[in-house]
């Protein structure tokens, strides 16, 4: 009994220690802010000079920004996969990394929204989408569903965190006042009474169920932005599940990277174990195989028939000017994890980290390849008198800086969230591991 | 046929064809310098030209100097744009066509084309007093009315001679309905007036009018060489009512927001209410957690 109480103490100490002030963290934060400021400067120049500073022109009017947007939406889907699907299936080992998945989901879906605004030449007209939008347009559905998913993800972060907050506010007495106030607010007066426990878990289950259709919708609707047109390469019926399955691959890759970095920096090796990397790598094989199945359908079926438009498009991808990007995306983002993670030695933390970084690069390239080559083959041929730089698309320095800046913003959000809240849901973890929770902590501070 | 195909395949032949087409299109036709009007500028030729003009030209160009050409790019032929061009240019255009205008060399013979040009020239103020000869058409009394009850068109044609009206019997009359691009003949052949100079015909009941069923019915004396262009127009609700379906009034996926299909509207807000209902329920219950 006493020993058990001790282990809960160790758990809370280990999980809450990284939340304290740390010099290395401050340097990292400063570094991120400086990089972000540079991209803000680039954005200001785009804002004042217009979208002409990008490589986008009349024909390729969706460039790197939209590719990046699709990538962000894709990665954010990991929140739904890990905390909802795995949670509803009552898979216990996933508990220590569910909160990380939710951090990633929030960061990426928020930045996805920003990526859309960055792509607008007149962002001050953003609200025209809502005031003058047409409900028939998938763009309006996308705005709706991205917002909904962000709200659900935030709730799915906050609700499972309520017991942790109740403990944290009492255990971190020397923390700054604003932090204690925030913890107090987010603990919602939780005292672990049986009624509260039951009600809270019911609410979490409602959220888990709600987020599944919304999670599927966010990426399906994003795919419809493309698939609802007649463009070669986009005009396909499987784009919804194709995007969703690809999203899981990108999401799991980003989760493994975050796991590795947080585990190493916050010294959480005891909680996020080698077993977690092994299992996440296996999960990656599963989602990559599903993605492979959709890729086979997406490319073999039109490739077998080679209709006139598909012929031009697919030959550009398979052995034409886009083949470098295409095969990099396919091999890095899909084949590599399947082939490597089959072998047990590759499922150790460092190989998992390296492969996941490659998968994430492949996943990003894949979205780039989905968006741009199709636009280079418009419905009607580009007339010859059109200036040379309208025929091709080369992202400019400003564009790359801004895109990198949105990625920095993702890191910034994850960093701040990980420093603000305990990254491991320690109350739930203790329940799973049969560590006796010292509820006296909640009661002794009641006065 | 085979030989022709072989010729067509030769690159230089195609080159010549393209060059010729370019020359014709740019109005640099050789014929414009060569062609001179072989006809005299007679009142008779102008009158003949007018008849030909009515058949093929008026539907797009409108009557000269009335400004009823259907498009700005298709000029009113009574304006300076056309009148300032020389006969050769007009002849080349009429013969070979230009832009969207077809070639008329297989439609009207050489003389007919020149008659049309004479007719167009008659709108040139400087040419007005150069017309050779005059045509004096007989004065006609032409009454045309439609009996709405019996849907019959009744007409009377007589020649006015020294205050007396002499009925014209066995006179050919053409009936038309005015359509957007010209006159639609109502009957295959002209009908003849009786001994009293009268003619009575039942109007077919399958003529479509506008949204109210209004149509313009035209009775015209066929022999314009003798009588000139004599016609009477009656305007009334003698046709069937045309129902025009405006696609923009329907609820479609491509319509404006107000015209959204009901199923989509229902689905969108239905899903939105369910999901956000759940979200608000969770938030509401979360804030009541304290009381439990």
Interface residues (C-beta under 8 A of the other chain):
Chain A: X132 X133 X134 X135 X136 X141 X144 X148 X151 X152 X155 X158 X159 X162 X188 X189 X190 X193 X195 X196 X199 X200 X203 X206 X207 X210 X213 X214
Chain B: X253 X254 X255 X256 X257 X260 X261 X264 X265 X268 X272 X275 X276 X278 X279 X281 X282 X283 X285 X286 X287 X289 X290 X292
